[in-house]
Amino acid sequence: MDDTLKEMELQIKESKSKLMEVGIQLSNSRKQVFPSFTQKMEDLLGKLGMPECNLSISCQQTNPGVNGLDEIQWRFSANKGIAPQPINKVASGGEFSRLMFCVKYLMAGKVSLPTILFDEIDSGISGEVALQMVDMMHEMADNHQVLTISHLPQFAAKGDHHYYVYKESDVDTTTSEIRKLEGTERVKEIAKMLGGNNPSEIAFANAKELLQPSN
């Protein structure tokens, strides 16, 4: 039994040594890319309406875990002169949406993902920022299938395909259904996104304009 315990203690020591070695390699690799990653993030966020943002990533060593030896914290400020703070304390819904979008945009070029899904990425987004995000989605779609769940007409109008998700109910059950929108049906649905369930002629005109191919 004593020999068995000594052998197991040696195995544990060797495993811990290997764990620390690999963990330090991972930590060093992370620290090397943080500066270029945060710079790219700030450049992209500038295109999405936050030209004065400041993003930093701190990395502190902690006990080994599923994420290695690092405790990583993202710190963010959307405005000049404001010190970056932890993202979960300062980022608004729209700012957080743009942050997550930019992360996925950068990761799309590094990871072989067949499909990228954006679920409600339009929170707090509108106008020119939405159109910029659509252009970036089209870039991502060159190498990936991009699916976007959205209530924003700019997103819906610029997709290559447009599907409508809705619910059907009977006496006992409710089911979710989906159908592809084409032609006038798509125009009507985007007009409803712009002007409510009874869209005006102006809403229909705006929907048709949004559906025009980008120059």
VMD Tcl script that draws the C-alpha trace (Angstrom):
set ca {
  {0.00 0.00 0.00}
  {2.82 2.43 0.84}
  {4.45 1.78 -2.52}
  {1.11 2.37 -4.28}
  {0.58 5.66 -2.44}
  {4.09 6.85 -3.33}
  {3.52 5.97 -6.97}
  {0.21 7.84 -7.04}
  {1.74 10.87 -5.31}
  {4.47 10.91 -7.96}
  {1.86 10.72 -10.72}
  {-0.05 13.62 -9.16}
  {3.12 15.69 -8.91}
  {4.01 14.99 -12.53}
  {0.48 15.80 -13.67}
  {0.48 19.08 -11.74}
  {3.84 20.00 -13.27}
  {2.53 19.28 -16.78}
  {-0.68 21.18 -16.02}
  {1.27 24.27 -14.93}
  {3.56 24.03 -17.95}
  {0.68 23.89 -20.43}
  {-1.29 26.49 -18.47}
  {1.59 28.97 -18.59}
  {1.98 28.40 -22.35}
  {-1.71 29.13 -22.83}
  {-1.53 32.22 -20.64}
  {1.48 33.59 -22.53}
  {-0.24 32.97 -25.87}
  {-3.29 34.88 -24.67}
  {-1.27 37.83 -23.44}
  {0.54 38.07 -26.77}
  {-2.69 38.53 -28.74}
  {-4.53 40.83 -26.30}
  {-3.01 44.09 -27.66}
  {-3.79 43.37 -31.33}
  {-7.20 41.91 -30.45}
  {-8.29 44.94 -28.44}
  {-7.04 47.29 -31.19}
  {-9.06 45.42 -33.82}
  {-12.10 45.47 -31.53}
  {-11.80 49.24 -31.03}
  {-11.46 49.78 -34.80}
  {-14.60 47.74 -35.47}
  {-16.54 49.41 -32.66}
  {-15.57 52.76 -34.16}
  {-17.32 51.73 -37.38}
  {-20.37 50.82 -35.31}
  {-20.83 54.24 -33.75}
  {-18.35 54.16 -30.87}
  {-15.25 55.98 -32.14}
  {-14.14 57.02 -28.65}
  {-14.45 53.60 -27.00}
  {-11.68 52.12 -24.91}
  {-11.34 48.37 -24.40}
  {-8.77 46.56 -22.28}
  {-8.35 42.97 -21.10}
  {-6.71 42.17 -17.77}
  {-5.31 38.74 -17.00}
  {-4.52 37.56 -13.48}
  {-3.18 34.13 -12.56}
  {-5.56 32.01 -10.52}
  {-5.94 28.39 -9.48}
  {-6.03 25.94 -12.40}
  {-9.49 25.41 -13.86}
  {-11.35 24.63 -17.06}
  {-10.15 27.94 -18.56}
  {-6.51 27.47 -17.64}
  {-4.60 29.53 -15.09}
  {-6.13 32.88 -15.96}
  {-8.85 35.03 -14.53}
  {-9.69 37.33 -17.43}
  {-11.68 40.53 -17.15}
  {-12.85 42.77 -19.98}
  {-12.94 46.47 -19.14}
  {-14.77 48.93 -21.34}
  {-15.62 52.60 -21.75}
  {-17.74 53.98 -24.57}
  {-16.70 57.61 -24.08}
  {-13.48 59.63 -24.06}
  {-12.22 60.55 -20.61}
  {-14.08 57.77 -18.82}
  {-11.89 55.07 -17.29}
  {-12.71 51.55 -18.51}
  {-14.80 49.50 -16.08}
  {-15.91 45.84 -16.08}
  {-18.23 45.32 -19.04}
  {-21.07 43.87 -16.98}
  {-21.20 47.09 -14.93}
  {-21.03 49.77 -17.63}
  {-22.07 48.42 -21.07}
  {-25.63 49.23 -22.16}
  {-27.71 46.73 -24.12}
  {-26.74 48.30 -27.43}
  {-23.06 48.52 -26.50}
  {-23.01 44.90 -25.36}
  {-24.68 43.81 -28.61}
  {-22.00 45.56 -30.63}
  {-19.21 44.12 -28.49}
  {-20.49 40.58 -28.96}
  {-21.01 41.15 -32.68}
  {-17.41 42.34 -33.13}
  {-16.08 39.33 -31.21}
  {-18.00 36.97 -33.50}
  {-16.87 38.93 -36.55}
  {-13.21 38.52 -35.58}
  {-13.62 34.89 -34.56}
  {-15.31 34.05 -37.88}
  {-12.01 34.60 -39.64}
  {-10.12 32.33 -37.23}
  {-12.45 29.40 -36.58}
  {-13.91 26.94 -39.08}
  {-17.55 27.40 -38.12}
  {-20.04 26.25 -40.79}
  {-22.81 28.40 -39.31}
  {-22.87 31.60 -37.25}
  {-26.08 32.43 -35.42}
  {-26.96 35.95 -34.22}
  {-29.90 35.87 -31.83}
  {-31.33 39.32 -31.02}
  {-27.97 40.92 -31.82}
  {-29.92 44.07 -32.76}
  {-30.71 45.06 -29.16}
  {-30.34 48.83 -28.90}
  {-29.20 49.07 -32.55}
  {-30.71 51.21 -35.32}
  {-29.98 53.46 -38.29}
  {-26.51 53.64 -39.79}
  {-25.03 51.29 -37.19}
  {-27.48 48.59 -38.28}
  {-26.50 49.03 -41.93}
  {-22.80 48.76 -41.01}
  {-23.51 45.53 -39.15}
  {-25.38 44.17 -42.17}
  {-22.36 44.89 -44.40}
  {-20.12 43.02 -41.93}
  {-22.56 40.09 -41.89}
  {-22.35 39.92 -45.68}
  {-18.56 39.71 -45.40}
  {-18.89 36.85 -42.92}
  {-21.37 35.12 -45.24}
  {-18.64 34.77 -47.88}
  {-17.22 31.89 -45.83}
  {-19.99 30.96 -43.38}
  {-23.72 30.47 -43.30}
  {-25.05 33.40 -41.24}
  {-28.45 33.14 -39.56}
  {-29.89 36.22 -37.85}
  {-32.96 36.33 -35.62}
  {-34.04 39.95 -35.67}
  {-36.91 42.42 -35.33}
  {-34.93 45.11 -37.15}
  {-36.12 45.92 -40.69}
  {-32.60 46.81 -41.89}
  {-31.42 43.30 -41.01}
  {-34.47 41.56 -42.47}
  {-34.38 43.50 -45.73}
  {-30.71 42.87 -46.50}
  {-30.68 39.12 -45.95}
  {-30.36 36.85 -48.97}
  {-33.38 34.94 -47.66}
  {-36.14 35.98 -45.27}
  {-38.07 33.58 -43.05}
  {-41.01 34.45 -40.82}
  {-41.40 32.63 -37.49}
  {-44.83 32.61 -35.90}
  {-47.04 30.63 -33.53}
  {-50.23 28.70 -34.22}
  {-52.62 27.70 -31.44}
  {-55.59 25.38 -31.21}
  {-57.64 24.28 -28.23}
  {-54.90 22.12 -26.72}
  {-51.50 23.16 -28.07}
  {-49.33 25.96 -29.41}
  {-46.75 25.25 -32.09}
  {-44.02 27.37 -33.67}
  {-44.05 27.57 -37.45}
  {-41.70 29.03 -40.04}
  {-42.15 29.95 -43.69}
  {-40.06 31.66 -46.33}
  {-41.25 35.09 -47.46}
  {-41.12 36.04 -51.12}
  {-42.11 39.04 -53.24}
  {-44.98 41.19 -51.96}
  {-45.28 39.09 -48.80}
  {-41.75 40.08 -47.81}
  {-42.44 43.74 -48.56}
  {-45.56 43.60 -46.38}
  {-43.74 41.98 -43.46}
  {-40.93 44.56 -43.51}
  {-43.52 47.34 -43.75}
  {-45.14 45.90 -40.61}
  {-41.75 45.94 -38.88}
  {-41.52 49.63 -39.77}
  {-45.10 50.76 -39.12}
  {-46.95 48.18 -37.05}
  {-49.69 45.73 -38.02}
  {-51.44 48.28 -40.23}
  {-48.54 49.88 -42.11}
  {-49.06 53.10 -44.06}
  {-48.16 53.68 -47.68}
  {-45.01 55.44 -46.45}
  {-44.02 52.29 -44.56}
  {-44.55 50.23 -47.72}
  {-42.42 52.68 -49.70}
  {-39.67 52.52 -47.07}
  {-39.81 48.70 -47.11}
  {-39.38 48.64 -50.88}
  {-36.46 51.04 -50.61}
  {-34.76 48.88 -47.99}
  {-35.12 45.85 -50.23}
  {-33.29 47.52 -53.08}
  {-29.84 45.99 -53.69}
  {-26.99 47.95 -52.11}
  {-24.75 49.86 -54.50}
}
mol new
graphics top color blue
foreach p $ca { graphics top sphere $p radius 0.5 }
foreach p [lrange $ca 0 end-1] q [lrange $ca 1 end] { graphics top cylinder $p $q radius 0.2 }
display resetview
